[in-house]
Amino acid sequence: MSLVRAWLMIAALLALPMAAQARGLEKAVAATGATGTLKGVMLTPSDVERPPVVLIVPGSGPTDKDGNNALGATAASYRLLAEALVDQGVASVRIDKRGMFDSAGAAADPNAVTIADYARDVEAWAQALKPVTEAPCIWVLGHSEGALVASAAAAERSDDICGLILVAGPGRPLGQVLREQLKANPANAPLLDAAFEAIAKLERREPVDVAALPAPLQVLFLPAVQPFLMDLMSYDPPELLKRYRGPVLVIQGENDLQISMADAERLAAARPGVKLVKVKGMNHVLKEAPAERAGNFATYRDPLKPVAARAVEAIVDFVRGS
């Protein structure tokens, strides 16, 4: 799991040139918090003055700025998304979480974190990027769990946020989503009773005895991440979204095996004015993929397959106001 505790206050930015790419200029950026420095990478079109800026907030687990993790996801979805956006004249910043990867120095324990902490990170990035980009505000794109983080940030402080882009984000509390995900795989049938009991305990903020769980479930409910899971399960995403009055785009792939279209529709119904774009064939890692499980999950390991063009188009149109 992703995770870390630190109260980010005033953010500062480093902008060190890294590489000039054919599709834009890439440079290191950093937002400074009370306990360390958060780091990321900004990709900017070389031929557009003051382009829209999209902050890409990572999903759950040990997911890095490019969208990869050691649990089997090597699709580079965030890097590919950034490259697709810069081709359309849109800048982006993709970030590492506090206590992880290039942001490892920002926290001693990457597991000691709450959604509110991550939301403060988003606020810090929004403040830090303004003087460098000269943009009046930034667009916040949250993927998967990052969609909840983005909504939480906007609910608390929206002055520096142009709007929200929620991609493959949960539309229900995590406990409900986890139950549905576990049930979706027939191989999990023997594990469901134990899993559902563990989820119910965490929803009540009661610790789970991992040693009493079947071995395949133990990694899901590790003691180190249980406090974060308890916090995460306390949020109902549409309720958060009701507290933000700015523009919101919800993007959901029709072949997503982790988040359902019902989640996206629930987010879209949270309040008037939320736009929903359904992307045919797109899965959870933003790639076009078959609905069949093996073929779908194979794309999680394919960094050469581009992200779905319709999703990129929807983001570009949204941030340009069309």
N, C-alpha and C positions, 0 to 999 in steps of 0.2 A: 504493500500500500504506500501511497504518497504521504507525506505528512511532516509537520514541524510547527513549533510554537515560537512566535516572536511578534511583538507589537510594532508594526511598521508605522512610523510617524512621518517625518518629512523626508521625501525621496529626492535623491540627487542622481544625476545621469553621467555616465561615461560614454563617450562615443568615439571608439578607436577604430579607424579603418582596418578592415580585415582583408577584403578582396574585392576587386572590381570584376563583376560578372557580366556576361553578355546581356543578361536580362535585368541588370540593375546593380546598385552598389550595396554591398553587405558590410555592416559594421557592428561591432560589439556594443551593447548597451547595458547599463546597470542601474538599478534603483537601490538606494541605501536606506536600510532600516535600523532600528535600535540595536539589533543584535548581529548585524552583518549585512553583506551586500548580495542582492539578487541580481542574477545575470541573464542576459538573453542576446538575441541577434535581431537586428533590424535590416530588412531588405527594402530598398527604396528604388523606384524607377529613376533612371538617370536623365530622362527627358521630360519629366513632369514637375512643374513647380508647385510646391505645397500640396502633394497628393493626399487623399484620405488615408488615415492610418488605422489599421486593424490590429488590436492586441489579441493574440491567440492564447487562450487559457487552456492548459492541458487537462485531459481526463484523469480518471482514477489510477491509482497504483503508481509504481515507479516509472512514470512516463516522462521522457525527456522532451526538450524543446522541439525536436523533429517529429515527435509522435511515436517514438520507439520505446520498448522496454524489454527487460530480460525475461519476461514471461511468455515470449513468443511473438510479440508484435514488432515486426521490422519493416512495416509498410511505408515508413517515412511520410505519413499523411500530412503532417503540419508543414514539413519542408516543401513538399510538392504543392500544397495549397498556397504557401507563400510565393512560390515561383509562378504559379498560375495567376495569382493576383497581380504580381508586379508586371507581368506581361500585359495586363489590362490597365496599367497605370495606377495601381493601388499599392501603397506601402503596407508593410506588416512588421510586427514584432512578435517573435515566438520566444517563450521564456522557460527557464528551469525553475522548479518549485523550490521553496525554502528548504535548505538542508539536503538537497539532492543535486547530483551532477555538477555543473559549473556553479550552482548556488549552494554547494555543500557547506561553505563557510558561514552561511547565514543563520544556521541553527545547529546546536549540538546533537539534537535528537529529531530526526525527520518524522518520527511517528507521533510526536507530541504537538498536535495541531487541532484546530477546529475550522469549520467552514467560515466562521467570522474572521479567523486569522488569514485565511486565503483571500477573503474579500478585501481585507486591508491591504494585502499585497497588490491587488488589482488597483485600488485607489492610489497606492504609491507609484505604480507604473504610470497611471494616467497623469499624475502630477509631474512625474519626472520627464515624461516625453514631450510635454508642451513646449518647453523652451528650446528643445532641439529640433522638433518638427515644425514649430511655429503654427501648429494646428490649434484651433480654439478648443478642441476636444478630440477624444479618440473613440473609435468604434470597438466594442468589446465582444469578441467571438469566443464563446465557451463551448467546448466539445465534451459531450457525455457529462461526467461529474463537473467538469468545468462550466457547463451551462448553469448549474446550480450556484456555483461560486460567482459567476458573472451577475446573476440575478440578485444574489445577496449583496454584492458590492453596489449595484445600482439602487437597491432598496435603501441603503444607508446613506449614500452620497452620490448624486448624479451630476454635479456641476461640471465635471471634467469628462463625462461620458456622452458621446453623441447619440448612441443607441446600442441596443443589444442584438447579437446574432446568436441564437441558441441552436446548436447543431447536434442532433442525436441526443438531446437532453431528456432526462427523466421527467415525467409529468405527474408522478406519484411519489410518496415517501419510499425511501430505499428498501424498506422491508418488503413492501408489495412487489417492487421490481425484482428483488432477489428471488422471491418465491416463484414468480413467473419464469425467470430465467432458468432456475433449477428444474422446474417441471417441463420445460421445453425440450430437454434432452432425455430421451427414454432411458438412457443408461443410468440416470440418477435415481430411478424409482426406488431402489433399496435404501437410499440415503435420505429420502425426503422427510420422514418423520423426525429424524434427529436434526436435520437442517432447520426445519420449521420451528422446532422447539428452541433451538439456539437463537434464531432470529427473533422469536417472541420474547426471549429473555433480554436481548439487547434493546428491543423496543421499550422494555420496562426499565432499562438502564441497570440490568442485573448482569454480573459477569458470567461468562460461559466457561465451564470446565473443559478445556480443549482435550485433555487426556481421555475423557469419556466419549469423545466423538469418534466416528469411523475415520480412519486415516485420510481418505480423500477430502474430508471436510476440515481437517485441522489447519491447513494453510489458509483457508478462507476466514477462520475465526481466531487467528493468532492473538495471544494475550496483548501483545504490544499495540495492536491496532483496534482492539475492542473499544477503548474510549472514543476514538474517532468515529467508529461505526455507530456508537450510541448517539453521538452528536449528529451525524449525518442522517440517521433515521428520524430525527426529530423535526426535519424540515418537510414541508409540503410545497413543492416548487410553484404551483399556481398562486398560492397565497403570497409568496415572496414577490411574484411578478405583479400582483395587484398594487404593490407599493411603489412601483416605478411608472412614471407617466410618459416617458420618452418613447421613441419608435422601437418596435421589436419585430424581428424576423425570426421565425422558427423554420428550420430546415430539417426534414426527416426523410431518410431513405426507405423505400418500400421493401427492400430486402435486408433490412437491419434485423439481425437475430438477437440482439441484446436489448434494444429499446423499440417498443412497438409504435405503430402509428397512433394508437389510442393515447399514448403519452403525449405525442405532438399535438393531437387534437385537444387534449385537456389543457395544455399550455396556451394554445391559441384561443381557447374559450375563457381564459383567466380574466380578460377584460377586453373591451372594445379596442379596435385598432391594431391588434396583433396580426401580422401577416404570416400565413402558413404556406410553405412551398414543399410539395411532395416530389421527391426525386425518384423516378422510375429506375429500378435496378440497383440503386446505391445501398451499400451495407454500412456497418457501424464505423469502419475505418475510411469511409468516404470514397470507396472504390465501387465501380460497377461490378456486380458479382451475381452468380446464380443464387436462387433461393435455397438450393440444396446445401446442407450443412458443410460437407467436406469441401466442396468447391468454393463456398462462401468464405470459410475460414482460411483457405489457401491464400487468399488475397491479403491476409494479415501479414504474410511473410514476403510480399512482393513489392519492393521499393521502386521497381521500374514501371509499374502500372500507374497511370495518372489518376488523379482524383476526378470525380464525376464532373463533367463540364457544366451540367445544369446547375449544380450547387455553386460553382464559381460564378456563373452568370448571375444567379440570384443575389449573391453577396455584392458583386460589383454594382448591379442595378440599385440595390438598397443603399449602399454608402454614397452613391452619386445622386440619390434622391429621385430616381426614375421609376 
